[in-house]
C-alpha cells in the first residue's frame, strides 16, 4: 500500500498514519497528531473521550454528522457509503 502524504500541516506523520489506518477521518487524525506533537502522545491520549464506531451509528446519525461537517451529496448514500465519506472527508 503506498504511503499517504498528509501534507506539511501534519506535525507527526507516523501517528497520523496510525490513526488513519484505524479508520479515523483525515481531520481527526491531523488534529490528534498535531496535538501530540505540541504536547506529548501520552498527555493527548489521556484527554480522549469515547465514541462508538461509525458502524454502530444509525443512518440518520451518520447523515446528521455529514451535515455537521458540511459534506454534500450524502442524502442518497447507504450506510457503508456514508461511513466511507465521513472517514475520507
Secondary structure, 3 states (H helix, E strand, C coil): CCCCCCCCCCCCHHHHHHHHHCCCCHHHHHHHHHHHHHCCHHHHHHHCCCCCCHHHCCHHHHHHHHHHCCCCCCCCCCHHHHHHHHHCC
